C-alpha cells in the first residue's frame, strides 16, 4: 500500500490522531494538501500528508489554535509567494511559546523553593506545616551612636 498511499486507519496509527480527528482536520482545512480518494471513495494519504499531520500534532501540543494551523495550511496549499506571511504566523506562535516558557520557569522556581523547604523541614524532623509556621519578626537594629 506504500506506493498507493495510506488509508485513514494507517495514518491514525502513525500520527496518534483518531480517525474522527483526521476527518475533522480535513473538514476544517487543516491539511496542507487535498486528500485524494481511491476508486471506492476512501481517503488516500501521502507521506507528505503524514509529515504535515505530525507537524500539526506538535503545533497543537504547543497550544497553536486550530485557526492558525488552518491559515498556515491554506498558505501552504496556495503555493509559493506567501512565505513572509507563513513566517509571521510561526514567529507569532514562537513568541507565545517563549512567553509560556518564562511563565513556566517562574512556576518551576516557586515549586523548587517549596520542595527545598519541605525537604529541609522533613530532614530536620520538624512537625507541622512549614507553609503556615509563624514568622518571627526580624530583630530591631539598634544604633550604636546612642540614637
Residue pairs with C-beta under 8 A, 6 or more apart in sequence:
1 7
1 10
4 38
4 44
5 36
5 38
5 44
5 45
5 46
6 14
6 44
6 45
6 46
6 47
6 49
6 50
7 42
7 43
7 44
7 45
8 19
8 22
8 23
8 42
8 43
8 45
9 19
10 45
11 17
11 22
11 45
11 49
11 50
11 53
12 18
12 19
12 21
12 22
14 50
15 22
15 50
15 53
15 54
15 57
16 57
17 25
17 53
17 57
22 43
22 53
25 31
25 53
25 56
26 35
26 43
28 66
28 70
29 70
29 73
29 74
30 56
30 66
30 69
30 70
30 73
31 49
31 52
31 53
31 73
32 48
32 49
32 52
32 73
32 76
32 77
33 46
33 48
33 49
33 52
33 76
33 77
34 77
35 43
35 44
35 45
35 49
36 43
36 44
36 45
36 46
37 43
37 44
38 44
52 73
52 76
56 69
59 68
59 69
59 72
59 93
60 66
60 69
62 93
62 97
63 96
63 97
63 100
64 93
68 89
68 92
68 93
71 89
72 86
72 89
72 90
75 82
75 85
75 86
75 89
76 86
114 131
117 130
117 131
118 130
121 130
